[in-house]
Amino acid sequence: MIPCLTIGPKITMANKMNKMRKGLEVITGQHKEFKLTECTNANEQTVTDVRETSSKLERHIVGRTKEKDKILAYLSESMINEITVLPIYGIGGLGKTTLAKMVYNSPQFKEYSQVWVYVSQTFDLKKIGNSIISQLSEKNREIAYTEKQMIDNYLQKLLANKNILIVLDDLWENNKSHLEELLGMLKVGESGKVVVVVTTRYEDIAKKICTIQPHKLAPLKDDECWTIIKQKSDFESRYDQQELRHIGKDIASKCRGVALAAQSLGHMLHSLPFDE
């Protein structure tokens, strides 16, 4: 019976690790299925989009402070033209939207009028224009202009003589003429200044829309993924920290620096106590 007592916990841990590895395989498979790679052409994407984002910043962010400071410093040096466009690009789940939120909520832009637009896979120039108008104008929040000329005219009035920060989150549009039309809609002339931060999964889109060097988002380090896993698994309040640490660090090394994978696996660990 004594050998059974010794082997039993090892088998349980092995089973837990196997579950976690299978979970990681599922997440990795989703990345492949949804074509979340840097070299993928955006026009190949056919997945129905159900996600939406906002500018609200999470309380505990891991590993992006240096990149935020770098972007803020770069923008500060580069905002000499009427419109400055800085894209942040990288595969899905790395944390592009989170980094954009950190820039958006920075004190550096506290004197700016601010707009957050979730663009999505369906590029709709009128929808983008109406979203900007509704966020900048108290009088026109319930009005949706149907003609592009009306949108352009009203945007010129709203943006004139102002400093504006606009985040265009999750841009998939690859047509250069459409992107030029978007930028043209946001230009206000010498009387104002518009700073645009764009997030996209694709380097070619970043290069087409940028006015300054795009920022390629690097993967997180393994220890940063482990920190995220600990946060999401409520590590500090658990009694099985020794077992969880062994599994968590092993899994963190397989996240490939993808923050979303670490978050998902942390939540999965949270629901898998070792005394099941």
MIVOPA-924396 format. One record per residue (C-alpha): residue in one letter; z, x, y. Coordinates in steps of 0.5 Angstrom, whole numbers, padded with zeros to 4 digits. Layout:
# MIVOPA-924396
A;Z;X;Y
...
# end
This chain:
# MIVOPA-924396
M;0000;0000;0000
I;0001;0006;0005
P;-0006;0008;0005
C;-0008;0001;0007
L;-0003;0001;0013
T;-0006;0007;0015
I;-0014;0005;0014
G;-0013;-0002;0017
P;-0012;0000;0024
K;-0018;0005;0023
I;-0022;0000;0021
T;-0020;-0005;0026
M;-0022;0000;0031
A;-0029;0001;0028
N;-0030;-0006;0028
K;-0029;-0007;0035
M;-0033;-0001;0037
N;-0039;-0004;0033
K;-0038;-0010;0037
M;-0038;-0006;0043
R;-0044;-0002;0041
K;-0048;-0008;0039
G;-0046;-0011;0046
L;-0049;-0005;0049
E;-0055;-0006;0045
V;-0056;-0013;0048
I;-0056;-0011;0055
T;-0060;-0005;0054
G;-0065;-0010;0051
Q;-0065;-0014;0057
H;-0067;-0009;0061
K;-0073;-0007;0057
E;-0075;-0015;0057
F;-0074;-0016;0064
K;-0078;-0009;0065
L;-0072;-0006;0069
T;-0076;0001;0070
E;-0078;0005;0076
C;-0085;0006;0073
T;-0086;-0002;0072
N;-0091;-0005;0076
A;-0088;-0011;0080
N;-0094;-0015;0079
E;-0093;-0015;0071
Q;-0086;-0019;0072
T;-0086;-0026;0070
V;-0079;-0028;0069
T;-0076;-0034;0072
D;-0071;-0032;0078
V;-0065;-0035;0078
R;-0060;-0030;0081
E;-0058;-0030;0089
T;-0054;-0026;0093
S;-0050;-0026;0099
S;-0047;-0021;0104
K;-0040;-0022;0102
L;-0037;-0015;0099
E;-0033;-0014;0093
R;-0026;-0011;0094
H;-0027;-0005;0089
I;-0033;-0001;0089
V;-0034;0005;0085
G;-0038;0011;0087
R;-0043;0009;0093
T;-0039;0011;0099
K;-0042;0018;0099
E;-0049;0015;0099
K;-0047;0009;0104
D;-0045;0015;0109
K;-0051;0018;0108
I;-0055;0012;0109
L;-0051;0010;0115
A;-0052;0017;0118
Y;-0060;0017;0117
L;-0061;0011;0120
S;-0057;0013;0126
E;-0062;0019;0127
S;-0068;0015;0125
M;-0067;0008;0130
I;-0072;0011;0135
N;-0077;0006;0134
E;-0078;-0002;0135
I;-0077;-0003;0128
T;-0074;0002;0123
V;-0075;0000;0115
L;-0070;0004;0110
P;-0072;0002;0103
I;-0067;0003;0097
Y;-0070;0003;0090
G;-0068;0004;0083
I;-0068;0000;0076
G;-0064;-0006;0076
G;-0057;-0006;0075
L;-0055;0000;0079
G;-0052;-0003;0085
K;-0058;-0003;0090
T;-0055;-0010;0093
T;-0048;-0007;0093
L;-0050;-0001;0097
A;-0054;-0006;0102
K;-0048;-0010;0103
M;-0044;-0003;0104
V;-0049;-0002;0110
Y;-0049;-0009;0112
N;-0041;-0009;0113
S;-0041;-0002;0116
P;-0037;-0002;0123
Q;-0044;0002;0125
F;-0047;-0005;0126
K;-0041;-0009;0128
E;-0045;-0010;0135
Y;-0051;-0012;0132
S;-0054;-0019;0130
Q;-0054;-0019;0123
V;-0058;-0023;0118
W;-0058;-0023;0110
V;-0064;-0025;0106
Y;-0065;-0026;0099
V;-0072;-0025;0098
S;-0073;-0026;0090
Q;-0079;-0025;0086
T;-0083;-0031;0089
F;-0085;-0028;0096
D;-0085;-0033;0101
L;-0086;-0031;0108
K;-0085;-0038;0111
K;-0078;-0038;0107
I;-0076;-0031;0110
G;-0078;-0033;0117
N;-0074;-0040;0117
S;-0068;-0036;0114
I;-0068;-0031;0119
I;-0068;-0037;0124
S;-0063;-0041;0121
Q;-0058;-0035;0121
L;-0059;-0033;0128
S;-0060;-0040;0132
E;-0054;-0045;0132
K;-0059;-0050;0134
N;-0064;-0049;0129
R;-0060;-0048;0123
E;-0063;-0055;0120
I;-0070;-0054;0122
A;-0075;-0051;0117
Y;-0082;-0049;0121
T;-0088;-0051;0116
E;-0093;-0047;0121
K;-0093;-0039;0121
Q;-0095;-0039;0128
M;-0089;-0043;0130
I;-0084;-0039;0126
D;-0087;-0032;0129
N;-0086;-0035;0136
Y;-0079;-0037;0135
L;-0078;-0031;0132
Q;-0080;-0027;0138
K;-0076;-0031;0142
L;-0070;-0030;0138
L;-0071;-0022;0137
A;-0072;-0021;0144
N;-0068;-0016;0148
K;-0063;-0016;0142
N;-0061;-0011;0136
I;-0062;-0014;0130
L;-0060;-0012;0123
I;-0064;-0015;0117
V;-0063;-0014;0110
L;-0068;-0016;0105
D;-0065;-0016;0098
D;-0069;-0016;0092
L;-0076;-0015;0094
W;-0082;-0016;0089
E;-0088;-0017;0093
N;-0093;-0011;0092
N;-0099;-0013;0096
K;-0099;-0009;0102
S;-0103;-0014;0107
H;-0097;-0019;0105
L;-0092;-0013;0107
E;-0095;-0011;0113
E;-0095;-0019;0115
L;-0088;-0019;0114
L;-0086;-0013;0118
G;-0091;-0016;0124
M;-0087;-0022;0124
L;-0080;-0018;0125
K;-0083;-0013;0131
V;-0080;-0015;0137
G;-0083;-0010;0142
E;-0079;-0005;0146
S;-0074;-0009;0149
G;-0071;-0010;0142
K;-0069;-0006;0136
V;-0069;-0008;0129
V;-0066;-0005;0123
V;-0069;-0007;0116
V;-0065;-0005;0110
V;-0070;-0007;0104
T;-0068;-0007;0096
T;-0073;-0006;0091
R;-0074;-0004;0084
Y;-0080;-0001;0085
E;-0082;0006;0088
D;-0089;0004;0090
I;-0086;-0002;0094
A;-0081;0002;0098
K;-0087;0007;0100
K;-0091;0001;0102
I;-0086;-0002;0107
C;-0082;0004;0109
T;-0082;0007;0116
I;-0077;0013;0114
Q;-0076;0016;0108
P;-0074;0011;0102
H;-0067;0012;0099
K;-0067;0013;0091
L;-0061;0010;0088
A;-0058;0015;0083
P;-0054;0013;0077
L;-0047;0013;0076
K;-0043;0018;0073
D;-0040;0017;0066
D;-0033;0017;0069
E;-0035;0012;0074
C;-0038;0007;0069
W;-0031;0008;0065
T;-0027;0006;0072
I;-0031;0000;0072
I;-0030;-0002;0065
K;-0023;-0001;0066
Q;-0023;-0005;0072
K;-0026;-0011;0069
S;-0022;-0010;0062
D;-0016;-0011;0066
F;-0014;-0004;0063
E;-0008;-0002;0067
S;-0004;-0009;0064
R;-0006;-0008;0057
Y;-0001;-0006;0051
D;-0007;-0003;0047
Q;-0009;0002;0053
Q;-0010;0008;0047
E;-0015;0004;0043
L;-0018;0002;0049
R;-0019;0008;0052
H;-0022;0011;0046
I;-0027;0006;0046
G;-0028;0005;0053
K;-0030;0012;0054
D;-0035;0012;0048
I;-0038;0006;0051
A;-0038;0009;0058
S;-0042;0015;0056
K;-0048;0010;0054
C;-0048;0006;0060
R;-0053;0011;0063
G;-0050;0010;0070
V;-0052;0003;0070
A;-0046;-0001;0074
L;-0048;-0008;0071
A;-0048;-0005;0064
A;-0041;-0003;0065
Q;-0039;-0009;0069
S;-0041;-0013;0063
L;-0038;-0009;0058
G;-0032;-0009;0061
H;-0031;-0016;0061
M;-0033;-0016;0054
L;-0027;-0011;0052
H;-0023;-0016;0056
S;-0024;-0021;0051
L;-0023;-0017;0045
P;-0016;-0015;0044
F;-0014;-0011;0038
D;-0009;-0015;0035
E;-0015;-0020;0033
# end
